[in-house]
């Protein structure tokens, strides 16, 4: 069990670092990496999970989604545009691999449908 806990903490730290970079770098999506960090910390350490949930990074990117309130349109669009750009690069690079292109196209379509219809849309909080 201890090895599993250490691996989850390490994976959570990697997710946290990549998510922090993704919050700043436009082509790297922050959301999935921060979700990975939240999951790993929740499964490995209550203290790390509580710390992570208290960070501004978590509150700005995941808090409303994790609470079941959904995401505002700006966040949804940012996630969809980023994933679309990255998948387009993969699609172009796989021009000789038709099956790979078909799989990427299906994953992309599912992603768009999920974020449009599966994730609740909430109103953006009013600026104070």
C-alpha positions, 0 to 999 in steps of 0.5 A: 500500500505504501508504494501505491501511495507514493506513486499517487503522490508523485503522479499528483505532483506531476499533474499539479506542475503540468496544470500550473504550466498549462494555466499559463501556456496557451497550448497546454490544457490545465484542466485535465492535469489538475483533475489528475492531481486532485484525484491522486491527492484525494486517494493518497493523502487527506492533507495534500488534498486539503492543501490542493483544494485551498490553492488559487489554482484549484479554486480558479480552474476546478472548484465549481466543476468539482462541486457539481456547478459546472463551468462558465462558457469562457472556461469551456471554450478555452478547454475545447479550443486547446484540445482542438488545436492539439488534436489537429496537430496529431491529426495532421501528423497521422496523415499516413495512419487512417485508423489513427485519424479516425480514432482522433476524430472520434475522441475529438467529437466526443470531447466537444459533445461532452463539454457542450452537453455533458458539463453544466454551464454556469454563469460567470461570477460577477466581477467585484 
